């Protein structure tokens, strides 16, 4: 019974860390893609992450389209999340290099997951509501367009069929299986348990 409660608590803490990490990296991608700041969803993401990101943004300014402060907060948050989960599990304090590599893998995993889910939403919208102007639909389009536009230049549409989403799915899976998994192995953490969600 105690082990079941401990596992449930551990899973809950890890899920909450993963969800907030997702929101942090969504903020990073909103800035990167120059998405509409006044979109209600953008406003919600900014409000949810401002307590952690705004103090650091006063010190670390964005460089071009890259919000360095949000990335740093994401790395610190993920590292603290790994420490917390390991502490709850009774595993003790991890080595600093292992912790930093695990945090980097967690940040990359969250970014890839956002693109993965955004692509699924984009494909479904193209079938059921291609002209949708809902704030969520517009935001998904704005987030994916910076990575889709270069792919469309390389892989032109075949009539009404756009192959660029398939190529992006392959790239996401390749990066996830090669880069994120390699970093997680180097850190000594299981991807599903500590790195991803």
C-alpha positions as CSV (number, residue, x, y, z in Angstrom):
1,X,0.0,0.0,0.0
2,X,2.8,2.5,1.0
3,X,4.7,1.7,-2.2
4,X,1.6,2.2,-4.3
5,X,1.0,5.6,-2.7
6,X,4.7,6.5,-3.1
7,X,4.6,5.5,-6.8
8,X,1.4,7.5,-7.3
9,X,2.9,10.6,-5.6
10,X,6.1,10.3,-7.6
11,X,4.1,10.0,-10.8
12,X,2.0,13.0,-9.9
13,X,5.0,15.2,-9.0
14,X,6.8,14.1,-12.3
15,X,3.6,14.9,-14.3
16,X,3.2,18.3,-12.8
17,X,6.9,19.1,-13.5
18,X,6.5,17.9,-17.1
19,X,3.3,20.0,-17.7
20,X,5.0,23.1,-16.4
21,X,8.1,22.4,-18.4
22,X,5.8,22.1,-21.4
23,X,4.3,25.5,-20.7
24,X,7.8,27.0,-20.2
25,X,9.0,25.7,-23.6
26,X,5.8,26.8,-25.2
27,X,6.6,30.3,-24.1
28,X,10.1,29.9,-25.6
29,X,8.6,28.7,-28.9
30,X,6.0,31.5,-28.9
31,X,8.9,34.0,-28.7
32,X,10.9,32.1,-31.3
33,X,8.1,32.0,-33.8
34,X,7.0,35.6,-33.1
35,X,3.5,34.4,-32.4
36,X,0.7,36.9,-31.6
37,X,1.4,38.2,-28.1
38,X,-2.2,39.3,-27.7
39,X,-3.6,35.9,-28.4
40,X,-5.5,34.8,-25.2
41,X,-3.6,31.5,-25.1
42,X,-0.2,33.4,-25.4
43,X,-1.3,35.7,-22.6
44,X,-2.1,32.7,-20.4
45,X,1.2,31.1,-21.1
46,X,3.1,34.3,-20.4
47,X,1.1,34.8,-17.1
48,X,1.8,31.2,-16.0
49,X,5.5,31.5,-16.6
50,X,6.2,35.2,-15.7
51,X,6.9,34.6,-12.0
52,X,10.0,32.5,-12.9
53,X,11.0,34.0,-16.2
54,X,10.5,37.8,-15.7
55,X,13.2,38.3,-13.0
56,X,15.8,36.5,-15.2
57,X,14.7,38.5,-18.3
58,X,15.9,41.7,-16.6
59,X,19.4,40.2,-16.5
60,X,19.4,38.0,-19.7
61,X,18.0,39.7,-22.7
62,X,16.7,37.8,-25.8
63,X,19.2,37.3,-28.6
64,X,17.4,37.6,-31.9
65,X,14.4,35.3,-31.8
66,X,15.9,33.2,-28.9
67,X,14.6,33.9,-25.4
68,X,17.7,32.8,-23.5
69,X,16.1,33.6,-20.1
70,X,13.2,31.1,-20.7
71,X,15.7,28.4,-21.8
72,X,17.8,29.0,-18.6
73,X,14.7,28.9,-16.4
74,X,13.6,25.7,-18.2
75,X,17.0,24.1,-17.6
76,X,17.0,25.1,-13.9
77,X,13.4,24.0,-13.4
78,X,14.0,20.6,-15.0
79,X,17.2,20.1,-13.0
80,X,15.3,20.9,-9.7
81,X,12.5,18.6,-10.9
82,X,15.0,15.7,-11.4
83,X,16.5,16.4,-7.9
84,X,13.0,16.4,-6.4
85,X,11.8,13.2,-8.1
86,X,15.1,11.4,-7.1
87,X,14.8,12.7,-3.5
88,X,11.2,11.4,-3.3
89,X,12.3,8.1,-4.7
90,X,15.1,8.0,-2.1
91,X,17.9,7.9,-4.7
92,X,19.9,10.8,-3.3
93,X,21.6,13.8,-5.0
94,X,22.7,13.1,-8.6
95,X,26.1,14.2,-9.9
96,X,26.2,17.7,-11.4
97,X,27.2,16.7,-14.9
98,X,24.5,14.0,-15.0
99,X,22.0,16.5,-13.7
100,X,22.8,19.1,-16.3
101,X,22.7,16.6,-19.2
102,X,19.4,15.3,-17.9
103,X,18.0,18.8,-17.7
104,X,19.1,19.5,-21.3
105,X,17.5,16.3,-22.5
106,X,14.3,17.3,-20.7
107,X,14.2,20.8,-22.4
108,X,14.8,19.2,-25.8
109,X,12.1,16.6,-25.1
110,X,9.6,19.3,-24.2
111,X,10.3,21.3,-27.4
112,X,10.0,18.2,-29.6
113,X,6.7,17.2,-27.8
114,X,5.2,20.6,-28.5
115,X,6.1,20.4,-32.2
116,X,4.7,16.8,-32.3
117,X,1.4,17.8,-30.7
118,X,1.2,21.0,-32.8
119,X,1.7,19.0,-36.0
120,X,-1.1,16.6,-35.1
121,X,-3.5,19.5,-34.3
122,X,-2.5,21.2,-37.6
123,X,-3.2,18.1,-39.6
124,X,-6.5,17.5,-38.0
125,X,-7.5,21.2,-38.5
126,X,-6.5,20.9,-42.2
127,X,-9.1,18.1,-42.6
128,X,-12.0,19.5,-40.4
129,X,-11.6,23.2,-40.4
130,X,-8.9,24.5,-42.8
131,X,-10.0,28.1,-42.5
132,X,-10.3,28.1,-38.7
133,X,-9.6,31.4,-37.0
134,X,-9.9,30.2,-33.4
135,X,-7.0,31.6,-31.2
136,X,-5.7,28.0,-30.6
137,X,-5.7,27.2,-34.3
138,X,-3.9,30.5,-35.2
139,X,-1.3,29.8,-32.5
140,X,-0.6,26.3,-33.7
141,X,-0.1,27.7,-37.2
142,X,2.2,30.4,-35.9
143,X,4.3,28.0,-33.9
144,X,4.7,25.5,-36.7
145,X,5.2,27.9,-39.6
146,X,8.9,28.7,-38.9
147,X,9.8,25.1,-39.2
148,X,7.3,24.2,-41.9
149,X,8.2,27.0,-44.3
150,X,11.8,25.9,-45.0
151,X,10.6,22.3,-45.5
152,X,8.0,23.4,-48.0
153,X,10.7,25.2,-50.0
154,X,12.6,21.9,-50.2
155,X,9.6,19.6,-50.6
156,X,7.0,21.3,-52.8
157,X,3.4,20.1,-52.4
158,X,2.2,17.4,-54.8
159,X,-1.0,19.1,-55.9
160,X,-3.3,19.2,-52.8
161,X,-1.0,16.9,-50.8
162,X,1.6,18.6,-48.6
163,X,4.4,16.1,-47.6
164,X,6.3,18.5,-45.3
165,X,4.3,17.5,-42.1
166,X,5.4,13.8,-42.7
167,X,9.0,15.0,-43.1
168,X,8.8,17.1,-39.9
169,X,7.4,14.0,-38.0
170,X,10.3,12.0,-39.2
171,X,12.8,14.7,-38.1
172,X,11.1,15.0,-34.7
173,X,11.2,11.2,-34.2
174,X,14.8,11.1,-35.3
175,X,15.9,13.9,-32.9
176,X,13.9,12.3,-30.1
177,X,15.4,8.8,-30.6
178,X,19.0,9.9,-31.3
179,X,19.6,13.1,-29.4
180,X,17.2,13.0,-26.4
181,X,17.7,9.3,-25.8
182,X,21.5,9.7,-26.1
183,X,21.5,12.5,-23.6
184,X,19.2,10.6,-21.3
185,X,21.5,7.6,-21.5
186,X,24.6,9.8,-20.9
187,X,22.9,11.2,-17.8
188,X,21.9,7.8,-16.6
189,X,18.1,8.5,-16.5
190,X,15.2,6.7,-18.1
191,X,13.6,9.0,-20.7
192,X,9.9,8.3,-19.7
193,X,10.5,8.6,-15.9
194,X,12.6,11.7,-15.5
195,X,13.3,13.3,-18.9
196,X,10.0,13.3,-20.7
197,X,6.4,13.1,-19.6
